[in-house]
Amino acid sequence: MRYRIASVADVRKDGYLFTVRDAHGEETEVFLIPCDENEKPPVQAWVNNCTHEQQRLYREEIGVVTRDGEIICPKHGSTFDSCSGYCDSGEAAETTLLSVEIEVEDGQVYLTDDDVRFLHDGPSDDDDDDAPDSTSHLQL
Ligand code: FES
């Protein structure tokens, strides 16, 4: 089954955020980002988490920061290819963002990933993951 998320025209350079429920019942933020127009599909969907630490790449105030086809982590500046999700520099080097399966047809973006279910546009209502790193609350 597939679910229409947005039109390709809605996906701006700073991303398009939505929330899904994952296979574990957790709310997970995902963002759409334009990919190189010559690549197929012209949009990719990445889980809104840096691979280095539990940090959002899409922030409500600024969206996703991009430069020359790369997503820049606002925390430590690692850069991820918008199309492949691969990071070749910074703290997250040699990792790849978690993807969510989508399809683009007739200018519309559809969620096709059987492991997740679309909940709503915008950020997750579960706000407890705003903390930079859950382990940072631990005190010895
Ligand atoms: S949290 Fe993204 S590079 Fe460190």
Residues whose N, C-alpha, C, O or C-beta is under 5 A from the ligand:
A	BS01	FES	C50 H52 E53 Q55 C73 K75 H76 G77 S78 E91 A92
